[in-house]
Amino acid sequence: MATSSELGGGDLDTSEKEARIREFRRLCRERGERCTVQRRIILETVLDLDNHPSADQVFDAVADREPGIARTTVYRALDHLARLEVITKACHPGSAVRFDPRTGPHHHLVCLHCNEFVDLDHDAFDGLTIPDTSAYGFEVSDYRVHVRGMCRNCLEKTSKEESK
């Protein structure tokens, strides 16, 4: 079981956020892509949220800042930002895709009841040996471990309901 020091948060300090935005602008320039105000605002929103937001949650937060923004603009921008690797997609079967401001190697605890994602840094998972997948015609570029179970809030809620 991970200790509290092994649980990472999505919390980025101001200098890290500014560096990520500069990286986004640099990547857009290098690739000849537009660095639109909407994309920058959407990136800032994901960096500000520490809950691995879904596209709908990002849209709701962005719409508070930019009331005229279209939902499709947010969805397309999130995909674009993930392709640029300034954010990552965290996928869990049966749940909406979540967006993660942490792009470095790390893993997740996933609640099967409320779909909460919690960052998990754990050396044992980082050191996993990836099998040779060439026989399947598959080249592994990255891996993330999702440990599934029940989060603290759902455990407490279940415990209270059972004690009634």
C-alpha positions as CSV (number, residue, x, y, z in Angstrom):
1,M,0.0,0.0,0.0
2,A,1.3,3.5,-0.8
3,T,2.1,6.0,1.8
4,S,0.8,9.5,1.8
5,S,4.1,10.7,0.5
6,E,3.8,8.4,-2.5
7,L,0.4,9.9,-3.5
8,G,1.0,12.7,-5.9
9,G,-1.4,15.5,-6.6
10,G,-2.1,17.5,-9.7
11,D,-1.1,20.6,-7.9
12,L,1.4,22.6,-10.0
13,D,2.9,25.8,-8.7
14,T,2.8,29.0,-10.7
15,S,6.3,28.6,-12.2
16,E,5.5,25.0,-13.3
17,K,2.2,26.3,-14.9
18,E,4.1,29.1,-16.7
19,A,6.7,26.7,-17.9
20,R,4.1,24.4,-19.3
21,I,2.4,27.2,-21.1
22,R,5.7,28.3,-22.6
23,E,6.3,24.7,-23.7
24,F,2.9,24.7,-25.4
25,R,3.7,27.9,-27.2
26,R,7.1,26.5,-28.3
27,L,5.6,23.3,-29.6
28,C,3.0,25.2,-31.5
29,R,5.7,27.4,-33.1
30,E,7.9,24.4,-34.0
31,R,5.1,22.5,-35.5
32,G,3.6,25.5,-37.3
33,E,0.3,25.1,-35.4
34,R,-1.9,27.9,-34.1
35,C,-1.5,28.8,-30.4
36,T,-5.0,30.2,-29.9
37,V,-6.3,32.0,-26.9
38,Q,-8.9,29.2,-26.5
39,R,-6.3,26.5,-26.4
40,R,-4.2,28.4,-23.9
41,I,-7.2,29.0,-21.6
42,I,-8.1,25.3,-21.8
43,L,-4.6,24.3,-21.0
44,E,-4.5,26.8,-18.1
45,T,-7.8,25.3,-16.8
46,V,-6.5,21.7,-16.9
47,L,-3.3,22.8,-15.1
48,D,-5.4,24.6,-12.4
49,L,-7.8,21.7,-11.8
50,D,-6.2,18.9,-9.7
51,N,-9.0,16.3,-10.1
52,H,-8.1,14.7,-13.4
53,P,-11.1,16.5,-15.0
54,S,-13.3,15.0,-17.8
55,A,-13.9,17.1,-20.9
56,D,-17.3,18.2,-19.5
57,Q,-15.7,19.4,-16.3
58,V,-13.1,21.3,-18.3
59,F,-15.8,22.8,-20.4
60,D,-17.8,23.9,-17.4
61,A,-14.7,25.6,-15.9
62,V,-13.7,27.2,-19.2
63,A,-17.3,28.4,-19.8
64,D,-17.1,30.4,-16.6
65,R,-14.1,32.3,-18.0
66,E,-15.1,32.4,-21.7
67,P,-19.0,32.2,-21.8
68,G,-19.1,32.0,-25.6
69,I,-16.8,29.0,-26.0
70,A,-18.3,25.9,-27.7
71,R,-18.2,22.5,-26.2
72,T,-16.7,21.1,-29.4
73,T,-13.9,23.6,-29.2
74,V,-13.0,22.4,-25.7
75,Y,-13.1,18.7,-26.8
76,R,-10.9,19.3,-29.9
77,A,-8.4,21.5,-27.9
78,L,-8.1,18.8,-25.2
79,D,-7.3,16.2,-27.9
80,H,-4.8,18.6,-29.5
81,L,-3.1,19.3,-26.1
82,A,-2.8,15.6,-25.5
83,R,-1.3,15.0,-28.9
84,L,1.2,17.8,-28.1
85,E,1.9,15.9,-24.8
86,V,1.4,19.0,-22.6
87,I,-1.4,17.0,-20.9
88,T,-2.2,13.3,-20.9
89,K,-5.3,11.3,-21.2
90,A,-6.2,9.0,-18.4
91,C,-8.6,6.3,-19.6
92,H,-10.5,3.9,-17.4
93,P,-13.1,1.4,-18.9
94,G,-16.6,2.5,-18.3
95,S,-15.7,6.0,-17.4
96,A,-15.2,9.3,-19.4
97,V,-11.7,10.1,-20.5
98,R,-10.0,12.2,-17.9
99,F,-7.2,14.8,-18.5
100,D,-4.1,14.8,-16.4
101,P,-1.7,17.8,-16.1
102,R,1.1,15.5,-15.1
103,T,2.8,14.2,-18.2
104,G,5.7,12.3,-16.5
105,P,5.6,8.7,-15.5
106,H,3.1,8.0,-12.7
107,H,0.1,5.8,-12.0
108,H,-3.4,6.1,-10.7
109,L,-5.7,4.9,-8.0
110,V,-9.2,4.7,-9.6
111,C,-12.4,4.5,-7.5
112,L,-14.9,2.1,-9.1
113,H,-17.8,3.8,-7.4
114,C,-17.3,7.6,-8.1
115,N,-14.6,7.3,-10.8
116,E,-12.2,9.5,-8.9
117,F,-8.6,9.4,-10.1
118,V,-5.7,10.0,-7.7
119,D,-2.1,10.2,-8.8
120,L,0.1,7.4,-7.4
121,D,3.9,7.5,-7.5
122,H,5.3,4.1,-6.6
123,D,8.8,2.7,-7.4
124,A,7.5,-0.9,-7.7
125,F,5.3,0.1,-10.6
126,D,7.9,2.3,-12.2
127,G,10.3,-0.7,-12.3
128,L,7.9,-3.1,-14.0
129,T,9.5,-5.1,-16.8
130,I,7.6,-4.7,-20.0
131,P,7.4,-8.0,-22.0
132,D,8.5,-8.2,-25.6
133,T,5.4,-7.5,-27.6
134,S,7.0,-7.7,-31.0
135,A,5.3,-11.0,-31.7
136,Y,2.0,-9.1,-31.5
137,G,3.3,-6.4,-33.9
138,F,3.0,-3.9,-31.1
139,E,5.6,-1.4,-29.9
140,V,5.1,-0.2,-26.3
141,S,5.8,3.5,-25.9
142,D,4.6,4.1,-22.4
143,Y,2.6,2.4,-19.6
144,R,0.5,3.4,-16.7
145,V,-0.8,1.3,-13.9
146,H,-4.4,1.8,-12.7
147,V,-5.1,0.4,-9.3
148,R,-8.8,0.0,-8.9
149,G,-10.8,0.0,-5.8
150,M,-12.8,2.3,-3.5
151,C,-11.7,5.8,-2.5
152,R,-11.8,7.2,1.1
153,N,-15.0,9.1,0.5
154,C,-16.9,6.1,-0.9
155,L,-15.5,3.8,1.9
156,E,-16.8,6.3,4.5
157,K,-20.2,6.6,2.8
158,T,-20.5,2.8,2.5
159,S,-19.5,2.4,6.1
160,K,-22.1,4.9,7.3
161,E,-24.9,3.3,5.1
162,E,-24.0,-0.2,6.5
163,S,-24.2,1.0,10.1
164,K,-27.7,2.3,9.7
